[in-house]
Amino acid sequence: MAGSQQAAYTACTMPAPPDLLPQATGSDASRCPLCGQANQCAIMAGLPAQDCWCMHTPVSRAALQRLAPAQRGQRCICPACARPLAPQAGPAPL
């Protein structure tokens, strides 16, 4: 794989329309499971999947890895959490 493909890719994590998904107990499917903000999922809004922001915006693989295994492919993250994490600064030079 090319380096850019390893860092980010565009894909909706929602595998099917909400009425076909198992219902997650005690969770709100319209909220990002990482931060709790609205995930802006077009499918959850009743729109076609191709209208979802995640179909047109790179989604960080690292962000998807932060989802609990049971949430992967079942819950949508928000655009802010989908961005790659900023590289952490090292120690200040002496």
PEWOLIN-V822881 format. One record per residue. N is the residue number from 1. SS is DSSP state (~ for helix, > for strand, _ for the rest). PHI is phi in whole degrees, 0 to 359 (* if undefined). OMEGA is omega as a letter, one per 30 degrees, with the letter a starting at -180 (* if undefined). Layout:
N|SS|PHI|OMEGA / N|SS|PHI|OMEGA
//
This chain:
1|_|*|l / 2|_|288|a / 3|~|304|a / 4|~|292|l / 5|~|287|l / 6|~|287|a / 7|~|281|a / 8|>|207|l / 9|>|209|a / 10|_|254|l / 11|_|192|l / 12|_|281|l / 13|_|274|l / 14|_|274|a / 15|_|282|a / 16|_|204|l / 17|_|304|a / 18|~|306|a / 19|~|289|l / 20|~|259|a / 21|_|272|l / 22|_|295|a / 23|_|279|l / 24|_|281|a / 25|_|289|l / 26|_|69|l / 27|_|232|l / 28|_|252|a / 29|_|294|l / 30|_|270|a / 31|>|248|l / 32|_|291|l / 33|_|289|l / 34|_|272|a / 35|_|237|l / 36|_|88|l / 37|_|281|l / 38|>|301|a / 39|_|273|l / 40|_|59|a / 41|_|285|l / 42|_|294|a / 43|_|299|l / 44|_|295|l / 45|_|274|l / 46|_|84|l / 47|_|262|l / 48|_|297|a / 49|~|304|a / 50|~|295|l / 51|~|274|a / 52|_|287|a / 53|~|303|a / 54|~|288|l / 55|~|277|a / 56|_|236|a / 57|_|231|l / 58|_|299|l / 59|>|248|a / 60|>|294|l / 61|~|299|l / 62|~|297|l / 63|~|295|l / 64|~|294|l / 65|~|293|l / 66|_|285|l / 67|_|288|l / 68|_|298|a / 69|~|310|a / 70|~|291|a / 71|~|268|a / 72|_|294|a / 73|_|80|a / 74|_|240|a / 75|_|237|l / 76|_|259|l / 77|_|267|a / 78|_|274|l / 79|~|302|a / 80|~|294|a / 81|~|286|a / 82|~|284|l / 83|_|291|l / 84|_|299|l / 85|_|292|l / 86|_|293|l / 87|_|299|a / 88|_|281|l / 89|_|288|l / 90|_|281|l / 91|_|296|l / 92|_|296|l / 93|_|295|a / 94|_|277|*
//
